[in-house]
Amino acid sequence: MANHKSALKRVRQNNKRRLRNKMRKTRIKNLSKAVHKAVEEKSPEKALELLRSAQRYIDKIGKKRGTLHRKAASRKVSRLTLKVNALLKG
């Protein structure tokens, strides 16, 4: 365990960041699952709407430092978009 003041502060900061990142990653997973579910149900309007909200949130988190890498965010959005586009075409 940390013994001096700056190390104790660092522990507090790390815990805050860990919980914040966990919340953000969980939200990304839930948004992705909702898009996948809409695609499985073959509901193009619902899938498009959910894709837009997921894309906005994932891009926003990708711009911030620490939670999700910029290219990982882009990859997640791209894969969701491919699924929805396949539903719209087929």
Secondary structure as UniProt FT lines:
FT   HELIX           5..40
FT   TURN            41..42
FT   HELIX           44..63
FT   HELIX           70..89
//
